[in-house]
Amino acid sequence: MDSCSSDASERRQRSPSGSLDRSAFPWDNEATRLPKVTVVMPAHNMERYVERALRSAIDQTYPNLDVLVVNDGSTDRTAEIVERFARSHSRVRMVTSANGGVAAARNLGLELADSAYVAFLDADDLWAPRKIEKQVAALAAHGHGEDWAACYTLYRMIDESDTIIDNGPSSDERGAFFDKHLEWNHVGNGSSLLVRRDAALAVGGFNPDYAKHGVGGCEDFEFQLKLLRRYKMELVREYEVGYRIHETQMSGDMRRMRLGRIAVIEHVAAAMNLPERRRKRLLAQSYLMVAQSFVSSRHWGDALRWIAAAVSLSPWETAIRVKRRLGRDMHRLARRVTKRPRQGSHVSFHQLDPSDDLDTSSAVSARQFGSVIAQARARSRSIAG
């Protein structure tokens, strides 16, 4: 642990990604006096990955933590694996429910948690050992104030064997950034967020209706927006999450994810009574993202239909974004000729420190993200075949 300064104000000004300084908390230094964190892990048919996810949760350096696995109607060996793991780790427990989707499973975990904070970890993802420690320290720097409800981190994309594919999109956003988050999802995945339980319940938890309508995958995005409408969010700017890309994951379906984004934008726009011009611009942006997913899969007719829908809503916004996209594609094509081999290839997630970066020239940008996902899923299919 870092040495502690005698000046409390100096401690509060430390970088949010610093080590946990227990003297910065308004409690004594005993583990049980630190705010308790419950890891809520929804799991549906994750026998291949769940033990690795559990291990990364139980190996956290933060001392006052337990793990609640919500077995979401699994029909494979998921429950058996969790039960066996729990017999050796007293901090792990499991509840079983009928399959209702990830949003319903997280909501059940929120209700059952008996902690100040809840951290969500999907059963196919991984955490670096100090993730929770750093996030709690980041919020402790604000005195665990009511204004600050959550903390997120950056993430790396990993394959089925835990090997790093690339860094996820970066972010510098912290505090109150609802408007910016509405434009682009800065958190990026469901395994990043640590949130105050009372704040999560106050905004109504996760919306399970998207999955019922076949556009699941954006429940996280809407939940984050609901939090940011009322609270501030902190950032630990390190790669603390291994976000797994594989064929069976729900979020691997980029088309469904982007249709879900449209549903979220429509819902939020209606709830907030957004100005018509801004609503149209946001929807046009989302329509173009859906079009991009069809271009990636070479469904040209569907892509053209969504581009036409974007033009009908906001011709100027559509023209600007299409022009930018063409420019980026030409730039990427030119770089392929001279691009150096990426550093960090074949490196496992746990072998690389969260503060270390892969070759920044090859790190995925926000708008290349969908292409990287599609390529990783194609590789996953070829391995499975």
PyMOL commands that set and color helices and strands:
alter all, ss='L'
color gray80, all
select helices_A, chain A and resi 8-12+22-24+31-33+50-58+78-88+102-112+131-140+178-183+197-202+209-212+219-230+250-252+254-272+276-296+300-313+315-338+349-351+366-384
alter helices_A, ss='H'
color red, helices_A
select strands_A, chain A and resi 37-43+65-72+92-97+117-120+126-127+148-158+164-167+194-196+232-244
alter strands_A, ss='S'
color yellow, strands_A
deselect
rebuild
show_as cartoon
